[in-house]
Amino acid sequence: MKKMISGILAASVILGASSLASAQETAKPASLPSSPLIDSSGGSISIQADQQQSTVSKQTYEPYGPKYSGEVNGRNRTGHFYLTYETGGSLVEAYLLEYNGSSWKQVDYIYVSVTDSSANASGSYYMKNGYSYKVKLTAPGNDAAVARIQNY
């Protein structure tokens, strides 16, 4: 009987030690994974923090000719581009350009004319991952305008 009691006590000490070790293990802070998280349906969850935008402007004293914004990356989300007509007496235009890895292609277009009731225009476009986008701004001689592109 004495042997049985000491065996039970030894087992409880061992179990208590392993319970303490597992409690200490679960108390450690979890580290973040370096790869994408996998959700319960088997898909991956990716958080993209590369929201980008670029602005280009044409002032009244600058000669006529296209001006280009910087590039933004496509994110498999809808991006936006904007045009603001500032001064002048004609028509200003913004062309959305897409680069697929080999060439630039015009994919959308907005404009503002002096006859329009608003001095602003905007457009939305689905920007594909792996592609680059920029805006080409055109405004005649004495016209001034600003165009902006953003990938969010």
C-alpha positions as CSV (number, residue, x, y, z in Angstrom):
1,M,0.0,0.0,0.0
2,K,2.9,2.3,0.9
3,K,4.4,1.6,-2.5
4,M,1.2,2.4,-4.3
5,I,0.8,5.8,-2.5
6,S,4.4,6.8,-3.2
7,G,3.8,5.8,-6.9
8,I,0.7,8.0,-7.0
9,L,2.6,10.9,-5.4
10,A,5.4,10.5,-7.9
11,A,3.0,10.4,-10.8
12,S,1.3,13.6,-9.6
13,V,4.6,15.3,-9.2
14,I,5.5,14.4,-12.8
15,L,2.1,15.5,-14.0
16,G,2.3,18.7,-12.1
17,A,5.8,19.4,-13.5
18,S,4.6,18.8,-17.1
19,S,1.5,21.0,-16.5
20,L,3.7,23.7,-15.2
21,A,6.0,23.4,-18.3
22,S,3.0,23.5,-20.7
23,A,1.6,26.5,-18.8
24,Q,4.9,28.3,-19.2
25,E,5.1,27.3,-22.9
26,T,1.7,28.8,-23.6
27,A,2.5,32.0,-21.7
28,K,5.3,32.8,-24.2
29,P,4.4,35.5,-26.7
30,A,3.7,34.1,-30.2
31,S,5.9,35.2,-33.0
32,L,4.5,36.4,-36.2
33,P,4.9,34.1,-39.2
34,S,7.1,35.2,-42.0
35,S,4.9,33.6,-44.7
36,P,1.3,34.5,-45.5
37,L,-1.3,33.3,-43.1
38,I,-3.5,30.4,-44.2
39,D,-7.2,30.8,-43.4
40,S,-9.5,27.8,-42.6
41,S,-10.7,27.6,-46.2
42,G,-7.2,27.0,-47.4
43,G,-6.7,30.4,-49.0
44,S,-4.0,32.8,-48.0
45,I,-4.5,36.2,-46.4
46,S,-2.1,38.9,-47.5
47,I,-1.9,42.3,-46.0
48,Q,-0.5,44.8,-48.5
49,A,0.8,48.0,-47.1
50,D,2.1,49.5,-50.3
51,Q,-0.6,52.2,-50.9
52,Q,1.0,54.5,-53.4
53,Q,0.1,57.8,-55.1
54,S,1.8,60.2,-57.4
55,T,0.9,63.7,-58.6
56,V,1.9,65.6,-61.7
57,S,1.2,69.3,-62.5
58,K,1.4,71.6,-65.5
59,Q,1.8,75.3,-64.7
60,T,0.6,78.1,-67.1
61,Y,4.2,79.2,-67.9
62,E,5.2,75.7,-69.0
63,P,5.1,74.8,-72.7
64,Y,2.5,72.5,-74.1
65,G,3.4,68.8,-74.0
66,P,2.5,65.8,-72.0
67,K,3.8,65.4,-68.4
68,Y,3.8,62.1,-66.6
69,S,3.2,61.2,-63.0
70,G,5.4,58.7,-61.2
71,E,4.4,55.0,-61.3
72,V,2.3,53.1,-58.8
73,N,2.0,49.3,-58.5
74,G,-1.1,47.5,-59.2
75,R,-2.5,45.6,-56.1
76,N,-5.5,43.6,-57.6
77,R,-7.7,46.4,-56.3
78,T,-9.5,49.3,-57.8
79,G,-7.3,52.4,-58.0
80,H,-8.3,56.0,-58.8
81,F,-7.0,58.9,-60.9
82,Y,-8.0,62.5,-60.6
83,L,-7.8,65.6,-62.8
84,T,-8.2,69.2,-61.6
85,Y,-8.4,72.1,-64.0
86,E,-6.8,75.2,-62.5
87,T,-6.6,78.0,-65.1
88,G,-6.8,78.6,-68.8
89,G,-9.4,78.5,-71.5
90,S,-9.3,75.2,-73.1
91,L,-9.3,71.4,-72.4
92,V,-7.1,69.4,-70.0
93,E,-6.8,65.6,-70.2
94,A,-5.5,62.8,-68.1
95,Y,-4.7,59.4,-69.6
96,L,-4.3,56.3,-67.4
97,L,-1.4,54.2,-68.7
98,E,-0.7,50.6,-67.8
99,Y,2.6,48.8,-68.1
100,N,2.4,45.0,-68.5
101,G,6.1,44.3,-68.4
102,S,6.8,45.0,-72.1
103,S,4.9,48.2,-73.2
104,W,2.7,51.1,-71.9
105,K,-0.9,51.1,-73.1
106,Q,-3.6,53.7,-72.6
107,V,-6.5,52.0,-70.6
108,D,-8.7,54.9,-69.5
109,Y,-9.2,58.7,-70.0
110,I,-10.7,61.7,-68.3
111,Y,-10.9,65.3,-69.2
112,V,-12.1,68.7,-68.0
113,S,-13.2,71.5,-70.4
114,V,-13.7,75.2,-69.6
115,T,-17.4,74.6,-70.6
116,D,-17.8,72.0,-67.9
117,S,-19.7,72.9,-64.7
118,S,-17.0,71.3,-62.6
119,A,-13.2,71.8,-62.7
120,N,-12.6,68.2,-61.5
121,A,-12.9,64.8,-63.0
122,S,-12.1,61.3,-61.6
123,G,-11.9,57.8,-62.8
124,S,-11.6,54.3,-61.3
125,Y,-9.7,51.4,-62.7
126,Y,-9.0,47.8,-61.5
127,M,-5.2,47.8,-61.2
128,K,-3.7,44.3,-61.7
129,N,-1.0,42.9,-59.5
130,G,2.4,42.9,-61.3
131,Y,1.5,45.8,-63.5
132,S,2.5,49.5,-63.2
133,Y,0.3,52.5,-63.7
134,K,0.9,56.2,-64.3
135,V,-1.0,59.3,-65.5
136,K,-0.2,61.3,-68.6
137,L,-1.4,64.9,-68.2
138,T,-1.9,67.2,-71.3
139,A,-2.8,70.8,-71.0
140,P,-2.4,73.5,-73.8
141,G,-0.1,76.5,-73.5
142,N,-1.6,78.8,-70.9
143,D,-3.7,76.2,-69.1
144,A,-2.7,74.8,-65.7
145,A,-3.8,71.5,-64.3
146,V,-3.0,68.8,-61.7
147,A,-3.4,65.0,-62.1
148,R,-3.0,62.4,-59.4
149,I,-3.0,58.6,-59.4
150,Q,-3.4,56.2,-56.4
151,N,-3.5,52.5,-56.2
152,Y,-6.1,52.4,-53.5
